[in-house]
Amino acid sequence: MPKIKTHKATVKRFKRTATNKLTQRKSGQDHFNARETGNTTRQKRLDITTHKTLTKTIKALTPYN
């Protein structure tokens, strides 16, 4: 049986924690951030846990990571 290919873009965006949860970077950090409040800017620095509906798909795309 052949190996399953890893989806490289998914590997770059999501990380698995020690307890096998998925974390991702908060979106919307690229540009237009000067108009945002300081509270929003601080919130965007944190990583967030991925929603449960996406975890099955992401785990299928990244079998060895």
C-alpha positions as CSV (number, residue, x, y, z in Angstrom):
1,M,0.0,0.0,0.0
2,P,1.5,3.4,-1.0
3,K,2.2,6.2,1.4
4,I,-0.3,9.1,1.8
5,K,1.0,12.4,0.6
6,T,1.1,15.2,3.1
7,H,-0.6,18.5,2.1
8,K,2.2,20.9,2.6
9,A,0.1,24.1,2.8
10,T,-1.9,22.6,5.7
11,V,1.3,21.6,7.5
12,K,2.5,25.2,7.4
13,R,-0.7,26.6,8.8
14,F,-1.6,24.2,11.6
15,K,0.4,22.7,14.4
16,R,-0.4,19.8,16.7
17,T,0.0,20.3,20.5
18,A,1.2,17.6,22.9
19,T,-2.4,16.6,23.7
20,N,-3.1,16.2,19.9
21,K,-5.2,19.4,19.5
22,L,-4.7,21.6,16.5
23,T,-3.6,25.2,16.8
24,Q,-3.6,27.9,14.2
25,R,-2.6,31.6,13.9
26,K,-5.4,34.1,14.2
27,S,-6.4,35.5,10.8
28,G,-6.3,39.1,9.6
29,Q,-2.8,40.1,10.6
30,D,-1.4,41.0,7.2
31,H,-2.5,44.6,6.5
32,F,-5.0,47.4,7.6
33,N,-4.0,46.9,11.2
34,A,-3.3,50.5,12.0
35,R,-7.0,51.3,12.3
36,E,-7.6,48.6,14.8
37,T,-7.8,49.1,18.6
38,G,-5.0,48.0,20.8
39,N,-7.2,45.3,22.2
40,T,-7.8,43.8,18.8
41,T,-4.1,43.9,18.0
42,R,-3.1,42.1,21.2
43,Q,-5.8,39.4,20.5
44,K,-4.4,38.8,17.0
45,R,-1.0,37.9,18.5
46,L,-2.3,34.7,20.1
47,D,-2.7,31.3,18.6
48,I,-6.2,29.9,18.6
49,T,-7.4,26.3,18.7
50,T,-8.9,25.0,15.5
51,H,-12.6,24.3,15.4
52,K,-13.8,20.7,15.9
53,T,-15.4,20.6,12.4
54,L,-12.0,21.1,10.7
55,T,-9.9,18.8,12.8
56,K,-11.0,15.6,10.9
57,T,-10.2,17.1,7.5
58,I,-6.8,18.5,8.7
59,K,-5.8,15.2,10.3
60,A,-6.5,13.4,7.0
61,L,-4.4,15.9,5.0
62,T,-1.5,15.6,7.4
63,P,-1.1,11.9,8.3
64,Y,2.5,12.0,9.5
65,N,2.7,15.4,11.3
